[in-house]
Amino acid sequence: MIAIEIMSKHLLALVILLSMVLNGSSIIADAQSGKVNADLIIVGGTIVTMDNTRRVIENGAIAISRGRIVAVGPSAEIQKGYFARETIDAGNRVIIPGLINGHTHIPMTLFRGLADDLDLQEWLTKYIFPAEAKNVTEEFVRAGTRLGLAEMIRGGTTTYCDMYYFEDAIAEETSKAGVRGVLGETVIDFPVADNKSNAEAMAYVEKFVKRWQGNELIVPAIAPHAPYTVSEEHLKAVRAFSDRTGAPIVTHISETKREVDDSIKAKKSSPIDYLEGIGFLNERVIAAHVVWPTAAEIETLRKLKVGVVHNPQSNMKLAAGVAPVPKMLAEGVRVGLGTDGAASNNDLNMWEEMDTAAKLHKVFSGDPKVISAQEAFEMATIRSAQALHLDREIGSLEVGKRADIVIIERDDLHQIPLYNLYSDLVYATKASDVLSVVINGKIVMRDRKLLTLDEAAIKESARTFREKVLKSLQPTSPSN
């Protein structure tokens, strides 16, 4: 069986290489050595593959060509069969799949710490919506996006799912930074920064999706904010748009108990039952939060293959509740992990989300075995990929998948001694331990130096916007 498995992996690698050659790739075999030319080889580290068998390879290596992984295995085997223009020595370090942040509002990094310690409705209606109305422009969005992208790269996040305004500008900044994104343009039933009506929003989405579909890094999506801010008619139009274009749908569902109670009062059904009843839910939906589903609704989410994104720190901070993640996982729902926006978290740190997810559900359930370290790490990698419906492309280090790879130091004081790798990754490793990041086969951070973003300029721009935001929120003096 082992020999057959090895042969099948080599055969798949050869098929990929042949395809690349036929498509004009520069991959060639060296006539003298017989080795295959790859773009990049990462060698010498402990590889946490997150494949179906959760294989861990000590002293492993990964060969990359045209943005995809063409070989994964022991260093000696990979170095024997491949050579590359560039090599990263990951000796004595850990190599993991890029982390996947399943839910963000990335420009809201510029609102970080603006309005804390409030419940969701007060936070939204009295602070965030007014602050957005006075400050959000395309320039604001670009500056906040660059800040968030730099933070995520530094923390080893290679893919994120976003919902905000001026999403076309967010896509441009994300692409320039070399980061992968499922990016949803917001549809909401009141005037916002980029579109003043539903008709304008739908026209924007049409152009946005058409422009970015098929891009190697950007997956364009449509993002109806929530069932309490988008009418039934407009939600049905969103579903029809998704059916026609294949675009994912990003939304918030059942975030608070109040949302559920208000829905039952107004619509005679909870948000999930309501959305199922109008034919909205399907396998392209990515639902953030889902804190208050019933057992029957969990089965609905599983049956319809809805992706769910758990945001433990944001939910805790806004006192939204504790999502029944252990039950959803046990029932086979596609559950990933996200940070939410930095205005309600207050960072984009997936290492903290993993640690929190594991510990929160232990204390809430009274069972220390609930959400193991390995399950928490799965929720930030392969399970997040499943929640975003991208697990055929990302989430694990396997031949044929996109080369989204993170290299982590394992020799800091807080990581010593090492007994269990998953325990070390979830409970001890910090964002500051991320050393190098590769996305789509390209190095975007090496030895903690950002290569696609100007960190100094990003910080200066963010501080400038802080002054603008503070000034905008000052009460105006009555005229004489």
C-alpha positions in Angstrom: 0.0 0.0 0.0 2.8 2.4 0.9 4.6 1.7 -2.4 1.3 2.3 -4.4 0.7 5.6 -2.5 4.2 6.8 -3.3 3.9 5.8 -6.9 0.5 7.6 -7.2 2.0 10.8 -5.8 4.9 10.7 -8.2 2.5 10.1 -11.1 0.4 13.1 -10.0 3.5 15.2 -9.8 4.5 14.1 -13.3 1.0 14.9 -14.7 1.2 18.4 -13.2 4.7 19.0 -14.6 3.6 17.8 -18.0 0.6 20.2 -17.9 2.9 23.0 -17.0 5.2 22.3 -19.9 2.3 22.1 -22.3 1.1 25.5 -21.0 4.5 27.2 -21.6 6.1 26.7 -18.2 9.9 27.0 -17.9 10.1 23.7 -16.1 12.7 21.6 -17.7 14.8 18.6 -16.9 18.5 19.1 -16.5 20.2 16.9 -19.1 23.2 16.0 -16.9 21.6 15.6 -13.5 18.2 14.4 -14.6 16.6 16.6 -12.1 13.4 18.6 -12.7 13.7 22.4 -12.6 11.4 24.0 -10.0 10.9 27.6 -9.1 11.5 27.2 -5.4 12.4 24.5 -3.0 11.9 24.7 0.8 14.1 22.2 2.5 15.0 20.8 5.9 12.0 21.6 8.1 9.3 19.5 9.9 6.4 19.6 7.4 2.9 19.6 8.9 1.0 18.6 5.8 -2.7 18.6 7.0 -3.5 16.1 4.3 -6.1 13.4 4.8 -3.7 11.3 7.0 -2.3 14.4 8.8 1.1 13.3 7.8 4.1 15.0 9.5 7.4 14.7 7.7 10.6 15.3 9.7 13.4 16.8 7.7 11.1 17.3 4.7 11.1 19.4 1.6 8.6 21.0 -0.8 9.2 21.7 -4.5 7.2 24.5 -6.1 6.5 25.4 -9.8 4.2 28.0 -11.2 2.6 28.6 -7.9 1.7 25.0 -7.1 3.3 22.3 -5.1 4.8 19.6 -7.3 6.5 17.4 -4.7 6.4 16.9 -0.9 8.5 14.4 0.9 11.8 13.7 2.7 14.5 16.3 1.9 16.8 13.7 0.4 14.1 12.5 -2.0 13.1 16.0 -3.1 16.7 17.2 -3.5 17.5 14.1 -5.6 14.7 14.7 -8.0 14.5 18.6 -8.2 16.7 21.6 -8.4 15.5 25.3 -8.3 16.7 28.8 -8.9 15.9 29.6 -5.3 16.0 27.6 -2.1 14.8 28.3 1.4 16.6 26.5 4.2 14.0 25.6 6.8 16.3 23.4 8.9 15.1 23.1 12.6 11.9 25.0 11.8 8.3 24.0 11.2 6.6 24.2 7.7 2.8 24.6 7.8 0.1 25.4 5.3 -0.7 29.1 5.2 -3.3 30.1 7.8 -6.8 31.0 6.5 -8.7 33.9 8.2 -12.3 33.0 7.3 -13.9 36.3 8.2 -12.6 39.9 8.2 -13.5 43.5 7.4 -9.9 44.4 6.6 -10.1 48.2 6.2 -11.5 48.4 9.8 -8.0 48.1 11.1 -8.2 51.9 10.9 -11.0 51.7 13.5 -9.0 49.5 15.9 -9.8 50.4 19.5 -12.2 53.2 18.5 -15.3 51.8 20.3 -14.7 49.0 22.8 -16.6 47.2 25.5 -20.1 47.6 23.9 -22.8 45.2 22.8 -23.1 44.6 19.1 -26.1 46.7 18.3 -24.8 49.7 20.2 -21.3 49.2 18.8 -22.7 49.1 15.3 -25.4 51.8 15.3 -23.9 54.4 17.6 -20.3 54.2 16.7 -19.2 52.1 13.7 -21.9 53.0 11.2 -21.5 56.8 12.0 -17.7 56.5 11.9 -17.9 54.8 8.5 -20.3 57.3 7.1 -17.9 60.2 8.0 -14.6 58.5 7.1 -14.8 55.6 4.6 -13.5 56.6 1.2 -11.5 54.6 -1.4 -8.3 56.1 0.0 -9.3 55.1 3.6 -10.1 51.5 2.4 -6.7 51.2 0.6 -4.8 52.4 3.6 -6.7 50.1 6.0 -6.3 47.2 3.6 -2.5 47.6 3.4 -2.3 47.8 7.2 -4.3 44.6 7.6 -2.4 42.8 4.8 0.9 43.5 6.5 -0.4 42.4 9.9 -1.7 39.1 8.4 1.4 38.3 6.4 3.5 38.9 9.6 1.2 36.4 11.4 1.4 33.7 8.7 -2.1 34.3 7.2 -2.0 33.7 3.4 -5.8 33.7 2.6 -8.5 35.8 4.1 -12.3 36.2 3.5 -13.5 39.8 3.5 -16.7 41.8 3.5 -16.5 45.6 3.1 -17.0 48.6 0.8 -14.9 49.5 -2.3 -14.0 45.8 -2.5 -12.5 46.3 -6.0 -9.8 48.6 -4.4 -9.3 45.9 -1.7 -8.8 43.3 -4.4 -6.2 45.6 -6.1 -4.2 46.1 -2.9 -4.5 42.4 -2.0 -3.3 41.3 -5.4 -0.3 43.8 -5.3 0.7 42.4 -1.9 0.5 38.8 -3.3 -2.1 37.7 -0.8 -5.0 35.4 -1.5 -8.5 36.6 -0.8 -12.2 35.7 -1.1 -13.4 39.3 -1.3 -17.1 40.2 -1.0 -18.6 43.5 -2.0 -21.2 44.5 0.6 -24.9 44.7 -0.3 -26.9 46.5 2.4 -30.3 48.2 2.4 -29.2 51.8 3.3 -26.7 54.2 1.6 -23.1 53.4 2.3 -19.7 54.8 1.3 -19.4 53.3 -2.2 -23.1 52.7 -3.2 -26.2 54.6 -2.3 -28.8 52.1 -3.4 -29.2 48.4 -4.0 -29.2 49.0 -7.7 -25.8 50.7 -7.5 -24.5 47.9 -5.3 -25.6 45.2 -7.7 -24.1 47.0 -10.6 -20.8 47.4 -8.7 -20.8 43.7 -7.9 -21.5 42.8 -11.5 -18.4 44.6 -12.7 -16.3 43.5 -9.7 -17.0 39.8 -10.2 -16.5 40.0 -13.9 -13.1 41.8 -13.5 -11.6 39.3 -11.0 -13.1 35.9 -11.8 -10.3 33.5 -12.8 -7.6 35.5 -11.0 -5.0 33.3 -9.3 -5.3 35.1 -6.0 -8.6 36.9 -5.9 -12.0 35.1 -5.6 -14.7 37.8 -6.0 -17.8 37.4 -4.0 -21.1 39.1 -3.2 -21.7 40.0 0.5 -25.2 40.7 1.7 -24.5 42.1 5.2 -27.1 40.1 7.2 -30.8 39.0 6.9 -31.7 41.9 9.2 -30.1 44.6 7.0 -31.1 43.1 3.5 -34.7 42.6 2.4 -36.0 39.2 1.2 -36.3 40.5 -2.3 -32.6 41.6 -2.4 -31.5 38.4 -0.7 -33.2 36.4 -3.4 -31.5 38.6 -6.0 -28.1 37.9 -4.4 -28.8 34.1 -4.6 -29.8 34.5 -8.3 -26.6 36.5 -9.0 -24.5 33.8 -7.3 -26.3 31.0 -9.3 -25.6 32.9 -12.6 -22.0 33.8 -11.9 -20.8 31.1 -9.5 -19.6 33.8 -7.1 -19.5 32.9 -3.4 -21.9 34.6 -0.9 -20.4 36.0 2.2 -22.7 37.0 5.1 -23.4 37.2 8.8 -26.0 34.8 10.3 -27.3 34.4 13.9 -24.6 36.4 15.5 -26.5 37.4 18.6 -29.5 36.1 20.6 -31.2 39.5 20.0 -30.9 38.9 16.2 -32.6 35.6 16.5 -35.3 36.9 18.8 -36.0 39.9 16.5 -36.1 37.6 13.5 -38.7 35.3 15.1 -40.7 38.3 16.1 -40.6 39.9 12.7 -40.4 37.0 10.3 -41.9 34.1 12.5 -38.7 32.2 12.0 -35.0 32.3 13.1 -32.4 33.7 10.6 -31.2 30.2 9.4 -34.8 28.9 9.0 -35.8 32.1 7.2 -32.9 32.0 4.8 -33.5 28.3 4.1 -37.2 29.1 3.5 -36.5 31.7 0.9 -34.0 29.4 -0.9 -30.9 31.5 0.0 -28.6 28.9 1.5 -26.4 26.6 -0.6 -22.9 25.3 -1.0 -21.5 28.7 -2.0 -22.6 30.5 1.2 -19.9 31.5 3.7 -21.7 32.3 7.0 -19.8 34.2 9.7 -20.5 33.7 13.4 -23.6 31.3 13.6 -23.6 31.6 17.3 -27.2 30.6 17.9 -28.3 27.7 15.7 -30.7 25.0 16.9 -29.9 21.3 16.5 -32.2 21.2 13.4 -30.5 24.2 11.9 -27.1 22.6 12.4 -28.4 19.7 10.3 -29.6 22.2 7.7 -26.1 23.8 7.5 -24.6 20.4 7.1 -27.1 19.2 4.5 -26.7 22.4 2.4 -22.9 22.4 2.7 -22.9 26.0 4.1 -19.5 27.1 5.3 -19.4 28.4 8.8 -16.7 30.7 10.2 -16.2 30.8 14.0 -14.9 34.1 15.4 -14.3 33.3 19.1 -12.5 36.5 20.3 -14.9 38.9 18.5 -17.9 37.0 19.8 -16.5 37.1 23.4 -15.6 40.8 23.2 -19.1 41.7 22.0 -20.7 39.2 24.4 -22.5 37.7 21.4 -22.4 34.2 22.9 -20.5 30.9 22.4 -21.1 29.1 19.1 -21.8 25.4 19.4 -18.7 24.5 17.5 -18.1 21.1 19.0 -21.6 20.0 18.0 -21.2 21.5 14.5 -17.9 19.7 14.0 -19.4 16.4 15.3 -22.3 16.8 12.9 -20.0 17.4 9.9 -20.6 21.1 9.3 -17.7 22.9 7.5 -16.4 25.1 10.3 -13.4 27.3 9.9 -11.9 30.1 12.0 -11.7 33.9 11.6 -10.8 37.0 13.5 -13.6 39.3 12.4 -12.6 43.0 11.8 -9.9 44.6 14.0 -12.6 47.0 15.3 -14.2 44.2 17.3 -11.3 41.9 18.1 -8.8 44.0 18.0 -6.3 42.2 15.8 -6.0 39.8 12.8 -4.0 37.2 14.7 -5.0 33.7 13.8 -2.7 32.2 16.4 -4.7 33.8 19.1 -7.9 32.6 17.6 -6.7 29.0 17.6 -5.6 29.2 21.2 -8.9 30.9 22.2 -11.1 28.5 20.2 -9.6 25.5 22.0 -9.8 27.0 25.5 -13.1 28.7 25.2 -15.0 25.5 24.3 -13.3 23.5 27.1 -14.4 25.9 29.8 -17.8 26.5 28.3 -18.5 22.7 28.0 -16.7 21.7 31.1 -14.8 19.1 29.0 -11.0 19.5 28.6 -11.1 17.1 25.7 -13.3 19.3 23.5 -11.6 21.1 20.6 -8.1 19.5 20.8 -5.0 21.4 19.7 -5.1 19.4 16.5 -8.7 20.3 15.8 -8.0 24.0 16.5 -5.1 23.9 14.0 -7.3 22.2 11.5 -9.9 25.0 11.9 -7.2 27.6 10.9 -6.0 25.5 7.9 -7.8 22.7 6.1 -11.2 23.3 7.8 -11.1 27.0 7.0 -10.4 26.0 3.4 -13.5 23.8 3.5 -15.6 26.6 5.0 -14.5 28.9 2.1 -15.2 26.1 -0.4 -11.5 26.2 -1.5 -10.2 22.9 0.0 -9.3 21.6 -3.4 -6.8 24.5 -3.8 -5.5 25.4 -0.3 -5.5 24.4 3.3 -2.9 21.6 3.2 0.5 20.9 1.7 -0.1 18.4 -1.0 0.9 17.9 -4.6 -1.3 20.0 -6.9 -2.4 22.5 -4.4 -1.5 26.2 -4.3 1.9 26.8 -2.7 0.7 28.8 0.3 3.4 28.0 2.9 4.6 29.4 6.2 7.9 28.7 8.0 7.9 29.0 11.8 10.7 29.3 14.3 10.7 26.6 16.9 13.6 27.6 19.1 12.2 30.5 21.2 12.0 30.2 24.9 8.2 29.8 25.0 8.5 26.8 22.6 11.0 24.8 24.6 10.9 21.9 25.3 8.7 20.4 22.4 6.7 17.3 23.2 3.7 17.6 21.0 3.8 19.5 17.7 0.1 20.5 17.5 0.1 21.5 21.2 3.2 23.7 20.5 1.6 25.3 17.5 -1.7 26.1 19.1 -0.9 26.9 22.8 2.7 28.2 22.5 3.5 29.6 19.1 3.0 33.3 18.5 2.6 35.4 15.4 6.0 36.8 16.1 7.4 33.3 15.5 6.5 33.4 11.8 9.8 33.7 9.9 8.9 33.4 6.2 5.7 33.3 4.1 5.2 32.0 0.6 1.9 32.6 -1.2 1.1 31.1 -4.6 4.8 30.1 -4.9 6.1 33.6 -4.3 8.0 34.7 -1.2 6.1 37.7 0.4 8.1 37.7 3.7 11.6 36.3 4.2 13.4 36.3 7.6 10.6 38.6 8.9 11.1 41.2 6.2 8.0 42.1 4.2 8.9 42.0 0.5 5.6 43.2 -1.1 4.6 46.0 1.3 6.3 49.1 2.7 5.8 48.8 6.4 7.0 52.3 7.3 4.7 54.0 4.8 1.8 51.8 6.0 2.3 52.9 9.6 2.6 56.6 8.7 -0.6 56.4 6.6 -2.6 54.7 9.4 -1.5 57.3 11.9 -2.7 60.1 9.5 -6.1 58.5 9.2 -6.3 58.2 13.0 -6.2 62.0 13.3 -8.9 62.3 10.6 -11.2 59.8 12.3 -10.8 61.5 15.7 -11.6 64.9 14.2 -14.6 63.6 12.4 -16.2 62.3 15.6 -15.8 65.5 17.6 -19.1 67.2 18.3 -19.7 70.2 16.1 -20.2 73.6 17.8 -23.7 75.1 17.4 -23.7 78.1 15.0 -24.2 81.5 16.5 
